[in-house]
């Protein structure tokens, strides 16, 4: 054997021991050598093409596990001469003084003995050394030889144990490979010979007798279309000592074709040359057929699909992907995803795709890809064996439909809010401002709402700004100041005047500085508008029935686009509804005013005896535009008694008003004709309502103030009343105590003519107050009547000390806001007799024939 071959064999033997070296055991041997020989350092070193410090103790401990070039190692001298190396003064010893370890000052004296393996190869050395010179005895050398033999023995035992484990693992692996249908092979590169196991023979459809056994024979069994490429792959693996992997077709003796995947690992000699290759082969025909079926599905499905490898290069593009993406399939295959679609770099697309590659978890999401695709996609990215698979569906039309549906819902919401602004707010100007609020910030940064009053005055005077809304609360004060300042400051060339005249929207762009000057006269409003910094303005008419009822001015600042045609059309629909709301609100207010005027015309002015103060109020329902059935009355009878009446007939129309007037007039006549208590008068009224065919039902309280000479002397009066199904009177004492005169009520009027009726009485004193009222003051939807009556009692008690006018006004303000029914209210205050009538009660009003004191 040549020296080179001998060295290769020795190096292989060393490698066998090195792989399984029991480092902890060898460290004990090295430590023992250092102690027995009194050296400051000890090492076990094995030599392949480099020196391996398997273990080291003492001052050399830092070199444990390191390698160094053989040429600089004293161990190399020991191995080459196959005998101990004794160095007493390294710097004077010609054999070693030029070695790197000596020149570096790492040692001054050295004793090393060879470690001889069972096969006779010197694989390394056990050595001791220290920095200064010293002598070594024969005893030292023998001791170190014995320890070296022990160390080598441990190496041999460890190597044998590892080889046994490898054998066991190999047997287990072979069994598993057989069970999984994986065949194994062994290729001798130097001879071209092949060794196959039974599984691989069966895969190729062969028997040991028909197996050719050479690599040339093997290539003959490869499909001709794959043969050249496979030969190149195998040659490259042998040349570069690199792992080998290939997928190719084989031809079986029965004429069938199978797809297989082969993988192999090269084994090299000491020079790094590939001398053998071992590996395995798997039948993947079923996988390939499945992939082909999958490919057919992918080609026909309406979803785009592309596959990219680990370098993000396209490996597959289906027909739908080719159609959607634009570039041809040939133009994409092999090309980088990021190169083909640069707009995806740095976006959510790249982030999501890379997360799939890194985590192995699929993701699904919707995303927009800019021009040239300019489309929305529903994307699903999944990990594949070779990279990432990407499914995508163009959902641009779906997104557009969703956006249109959302826009329609938003418009419907705004329309509903605009409508509710007018249905829920009785004041049309407040409703207009609330409607304007719904447009901010969706349509504009700020809005000014204006009404255009009727009349002959100049248009500037008739155009009134009733409110303004800004999206930025910090700018709301500035906008309000501008709204107030621009009253009457309009220029004749303003967009506001043009819109009022023409009834069509006008758009303004404020990039031209002169635009503001054409809208407003020079002054405070002009300056404030500049400070508000409008960028684009839209002035819209609020059209009623045949006329313009007002304007809405919508303004956007910098950073928002001008008003587009679609927006203007959308806003015209909104402002038409707002204009009709204004029109309806004004008409409703006019009708309501007429109804109240008619109702009040039916309710005559009450007398004011000099010791009594009578105050009345009538208010129509908040949403009512018809006359109602609530009424009151007060009059003096022929015998000088003061009569008070509060009542309510059924209905809320002209018929109810007519019935109310009839009942009122009949009651007056009966009260004057009959001399008797209230119950007698109401019984007669009940019969008259029936006999005269008034045709209505109603409630009423008729009360009389009575006073005998004894009562007058005692400073008291008697309130006597009869109640026909009405709410009880309320008495407020002069000391502030309030009580409901809750006595049993009789049947309604018109229900059962001839029914019996009763009288009730209460003693009154100077300063006492009697309150008569209708149900609109106390009833609330969903609330028990007793709660409303108790609320009235508490409120009247809280208002003790107010004069009758203030009492009426406060009761209406506190209790009838948002009322669902009309309200009639009559308040009687008793003043002391025999003294001057209080100035706050106004003048006494008595019929001339009853001018005497009551």
C-alpha positions, 0 to 999 in steps of 0.5 A, a space after each residue: 500500500 502506498 504512503 498516501 493510501 496508508 495515511 488515508 486508512 490511518 485517518 479513517 481509523 482515527 475518524 472512527 474513534 473520534 466520532 464516538 470519543 468518550 470525552 469525560 472518560 478521557 479527561 479523567 485519564 489526562 488529569 491522572 497523567 498530569 498528576 502522576 507526572 507533575 505536569 501543568 498540562 495534559 492532553 489527548 489528541 487525535 490526528 486526521 488531516 488536522 489535530 483534534 484536541 479531544 480533551 485537555 486539563 490544567 493550563 491547556 484546558 482552554 484548548 479542549 475541543 479545538 483543532 489545529 494544523 498538523 504541521 504546527 502540532 508536536 502530536 504529528 511528530 509522535 504519530 509519524 515516528 510511531 514512538 515517544 517524543 521526549 523534549 526537555 527544552 523545546 526552544 533548543 530542540 531542532 525537532 520542534 523549535 520551529 513548530 507554531 506551538 513552541 514559537 508561540 510560547 505555549 510549551 517549553 518541555 514536552 512528553 508524548 506517547 503514541 496511541 495505537 488502535 487495535 488495527 495497528 494504526 497510530 491515531 494520536 497521542 497522550 502528552 504532558 507539557 509545561 512552559 519551562 524546561 524539565 527532564 523526563 525519566 524512563 519511568 515517566 515515559 512508561 507511565 504515560 504509555 500505560 495511560 495511553 493504552 488505557 485511553 485507546 482502550 476506552 476509545 475502542 470500546 466507545 467506537 464498538 458501542 456506537 457501531 452496534 447502535 448504528 447497526 440496530 438503527 440501520 436494521 430498524 430503518 431498513 424495516 421501516 423503509 420496507 414497510 413504507 415501500 421505500 427501496 434502498 441502493 448502494 452505488 460504488 462510484 469507483 466500479 460502477 456497481 449497484 446493490 439494490 434491496 428487495 423492495 427496490 427490485 420489486 419497484 422496478 419489476 425485477 428479480 435478483 436474476 434479472 437485475 443488471 447490477 451496474 449504473 449503466 444498466 440502471 440508466 437503461 431502465 430510465 425513461 428516455 425523456 428523463 435519462 439525460 437530465 438524471 445523468 447530469 444530476 448524478 454526475 453533479 452529485 458525484 463531482 461536488 460530493 453533494 446530496 442527490 435528489 431527482 424525480 423521474 420515470 422508469 420503464 418496467 419489463 411489463 411495459 408500464 411506466 412509474 414515477 419515482 423520487 430518488 435521494 442519495 448521500 455521497 460518501 467520500 475518501 480522505 481526499 474528499 472524493 466521492 467513492 460511494 453513494 447510498 440512498 433510497 427510492 420511493 414510488 410517487 406514481 399515485 402522487 403524480 396522477 393525483 397532481 395531474 388530476 388536480 392540475 385538470 381541476 385547477 385548469 378548469 376552475 373559475 378561481 385563479 391559482 398560482 404556485 411559487 417555490 421557496 425562491 418566490 418564482 412561479 412554478 404553476 399558473 392556471 388558465 383563470 390566473 393567466 386571464 386575470 393577471 394579464 401576463 401570459 403563463 410563459 411570461 410568468 413561469 420561472 419569474 419572481 413574484 415580486 419582479 412580476 408584481 412590484 406593487 405587492 412589495 411591502 404591502 399586506 400581500 407580501 406580509 401574508 405570503 411570507 407568513 405562510 412560508 415561515 409558519 406553514 399556516 394558511 391565511 385568507 383575506 381580501 385585498 386591493 391590488 393597484 393599477 394595472 390590475 386595479 382590482 379587489 381579490 379574495 385571497 387564500 394562501 396555503 403552504 405547499 411541499 415546494 413553497 406557497 400556493 395562492 388561490 384568488 378570486 376577483 371580487 371587484 364587482 362584489 365589492 362595488 355592489 357592497 359599496 353601493 349597498 352600503 352607500 344606499 343604506 347610508 343615504 337611507 339612514 340620512 334620509 330617515 334622520 332628516 325626516 325624523 328631524 321634522 317629525 320629532 321637532 315642532 319648531 321647523 327652524 330647530 328641525 332644519 338645524 337638526 337636519 343640517 347636522 346629519 350632513 356633517 361630516 359625511 357630506 361637508 366639514 361645515 353647514 349653514 342652514 338658512 330660511 327665506 321668509 315671506 314678505 316684500 322686504 329686501 331679499 337680504 333681510 328675508 334670508 335668515 341663517 338659523 343655525 350652523 354646524 361644524 365638524 370641529 368643536 374648536 371651530 364651532 365658535 368661529 362659525 357661529 360668529 360668521 353666521 351672525 355676522 353675515 346677516 344682510 352682508 350678501 353681495 348682489 353677485 353672491 351664489 345665495 342670491 343666484 340660488 334663490 332666484 334660479 332654484 338650482 344648486 351652485 358650486 364654488 371653488 375657492 382657489 380663486 381669491 376673488 370668490 369670497 369677495 363676490 359672495 359678501 360685502 367687505 366687512 367682518 363676515 368677509 374676514 371671518 369667511 377667509 379665516 374659516 378657509 373654505 376650499 369648495 362650497 355647494 349652495 342648495 335651495 330648499 324647495 317647497 311647493 312652488 317656492 324656495 323656503 331656504 338654503 343649505 350652504 355646505 363647505 369643505 376645507 382643504 384635503 377633501 375633493 370638490 363636490 361631484 355630480 353624484 354627490 350633488 344629485 344625492 344632496 338635491 334629493 335630501 334638500 327636496 325632502 328638507 324643503 318639503 319638511 319646512 313647507 309642511 312645518 310652516 303650513 302646520 304652524 299656520 293651521 295650528 295657529 288658526 285652530 287656536 284662534 278659533 278655539 279661543 274665539 269660542 272661549 269668551 273673556 271671564 268676569 273679574 269680581 273685585 275680590 276674585 282673580 280669574 286667569 285662564 289658558 288654552 294651548 293646543 296639542 303640540 302636534 295638533 292643527 285642529 280645534 279641540 274639545 277642551 273648554 272653560 267658562 266663568 260667569 255670574 248668575 242672576 243672584 250674584 254667584 260666581 260660576 266656574 266651569 272646566 270641561 272636555 267633549 269628545 273629538 278633535 275637529 270642527 264637530 267637537 268645537 261646535 258641540 263644545 260651543 253648544 254645551 257651553 251656551 246651554 249650560 250658561 242658560 240653564 245656570 241663569 234660569 235655575 236657582 240651585 246647586 251645581 248638581 241640579 244644573 248638570 242634571 238639567 244640562 244632561 237632559 238638554 244635551 240629549 233632548 237637543 240631540 247635541 250628539 256628544 259625550 263630555 266631562 265637566 266640573 261646575 263650581 259655584 262660590 257661595 257666601 252667607 253673611 256669617 261666612 263673610 263676617 268670618 272671612 270665608 267662602 264655600 266652593 260647591 261643585 259637581 263633577 261629571 266624570 272630570 278630573 278633581 279640582 286642586 286647592 292651594 291654601 294660602 300657607 302653600 299646602 296643596 290638595 286634590 279635592 278628590 271626591 267621587 265623580 258622577 257619570 259623563 254628560 250625555 251617557 245616561 240622561 236623568 242620572 243622579 248627581 251629587 254636590 261637594 263643598 270645601 271652605 275657602 279663605 282669603 289667599 286660597 287658590 283653586 285650579 281647574 284643568 283638563 287631562 292634557 296637563 296630567 296624562 302621559 302615555 304609558 303612565 298611571 293617571 294617579 302619577 300625573 295627578 300627584 305630579 300636578 299637586 307637587 308642582 302647584 305646591 312648589 309654585 305657591 306664592 306666584 300670582 295666578 298668571 305666573 302660576 298658569 304659565 309655570 304649570 304649562 311650561 313644566 307639565 305640558 311640554 311635548 303634550 299629546 293633547 290640548 290643555 285648558 286651565 282655569 285658576 281662581 285666587 281669592 283676595 280679601 274683601 273690603 280692601 282695594 283689589 291688588 294691582 296685579 289682579 287687573 281691573 274688576 270686570 262685572 256686567 253693569 246690572 251686577 255691579 254690586 258687591 258679590 
